């Protein structure tokens, strides 16, 4: 189990990784961290970290154009992120 300092460092690194070329994506990804990270199981957290490794155009397709995720494991995460988008519009 990570201590609070390392958890804070991890969140800081993840926030930095959420920053890409599209402000809309940045806001959605950071929004997920704020809303879901604390209550997420370790497998969900790992899935989010893997999701951040995808190219921005692919993430934009999933979240802004409602394309289906190529990897089915990402679909629940994509639905959560789309939910954040829907609440902000």
N, C-alpha and C positions, 0 to 999 in steps of 0.2 A: 504494500500500500504506500502510496506517495505521501510525503508530508506536505503541509500547507505551502511551504516555500516552493517546492518543486512543482506542485499543482499550479501555483500562480505563474511560475516560469513557463510551464507548458501552455497555459492559457494565453500568455503573452506571445509565445511563438506561433500558436494557432491563429491568433488575431492577425499577426503579421502575414501569415500564409493566406489568410482570407482576402488579403488585398491583391487585387489583380488589375486588369485593364478596364473593367466595367464597374462603375460605382454601384449599379443595381445589384450586381452579384455580391460585391463587398458587403452591402447592407443586409442582404439575405443570409449570407454565411455567418456574419457576426451576430445577426439576430438569432440564428440557431444556437450559437454558443451561449448567448445570454439566456435563451429560453429553455433549452433542452440539455445542455452539457451536464449541469449539476445533478440531474436525476437520471442520466443515461447510464446504462450498463456498459461494462468494458467493451463488449463486442460492438455496441452502437458507437462508442467513441472511436474505436479503431476504424470502423466503417467511414465515419466522418473524416478521419485523417487520410484514409485512402481516397475518399472523394475529392479532397483538396489537391491530390496529385494529378487529377484529370486536367486536360487542357481547357482553358477558359471557354473556347467555342463549344466544347462538349457540355460543360456545366451550364452554359447559357441555353443550349438546346433543351436540356432537361428542365430548367427552371423558368425560362422566359418564353419558350415556345412549346412547352408541355410535351416534348418528345419522350418516348419511353426509354428508360435506362437500358443500355446494352447489357449490363450486369444486373440481373434481377435483385441482387443483394442491395443495390442502391435505391430501389424503388420506394421502400418505406421512408428513407431519408429524403428523397426527392419530393414525396408527398408532404412531408413536414415543412420543407422549405417552400413549396408552392403555397401551403397554408399561410405561412408568414407573409408571402407576397400578397395573397388575397386579402389579408387583414390590413395591409398597409395601403391598399388602393381604394 
